Amino acid sequence: MFSEDFTKDSNIVDKTEEEHKEDLFKDIETSKMNLNNLYENLKFAER
């Protein structure tokens, strides 16, 4: 009963290896920016 309410009909398309690489590089770049921001904020933290 419940599963019928939440079942969505759609085709799942796998990403190509190149798309996976692009996503990985984007994630790495985002992580790098976040770490840099956190590091900069630490400079102003009270000890």
C-alpha positions as CSV (number, residue, x, y, z in Angstrom):
1,M,0.0,0.0,0.0
2,F,2.6,2.6,1.0
3,S,5.2,1.6,-1.6
4,E,2.7,2.2,-4.4
5,D,2.2,5.8,-3.1
6,F,5.9,6.6,-3.4
7,T,6.9,4.7,-6.5
8,K,8.0,7.0,-9.3
9,D,8.2,5.9,-12.9
10,S,11.4,7.1,-14.4
11,N,14.4,5.8,-16.2
12,I,17.6,5.9,-14.4
13,V,20.5,6.9,-16.7
14,D,24.0,6.1,-15.5
15,K,26.6,8.8,-15.8
16,T,29.6,8.4,-18.1
17,E,33.0,8.0,-16.6
18,E,33.8,11.6,-17.7
19,E,30.7,12.9,-15.8
20,H,31.8,11.0,-12.7
21,K,35.3,12.6,-13.0
22,E,33.7,16.1,-13.4
23,D,31.6,15.5,-10.4
24,L,34.6,14.4,-8.4
25,F,36.6,17.4,-9.4
26,K,33.7,19.7,-8.5
27,D,33.4,18.1,-5.1
28,I,37.1,18.4,-4.5
29,E,37.1,22.0,-5.4
30,T,34.1,22.7,-3.2
31,S,35.9,20.9,-0.3
32,K,39.0,22.9,-0.9
33,M,37.1,26.2,-0.8
34,N,35.3,25.1,2.4
35,L,38.5,24.1,4.1
36,N,40.2,27.4,3.1
37,N,37.2,29.4,4.5
38,L,37.3,27.4,7.7
39,Y,41.1,28.0,8.0
40,E,40.6,31.8,7.4
41,N,37.9,31.9,10.1
42,L,40.2,30.1,12.6
43,K,42.6,33.1,12.3
44,F,39.9,35.2,14.1
45,A,38.9,32.7,16.7
46,E,39.5,33.5,20.3
47,R,41.9,31.2,22.1
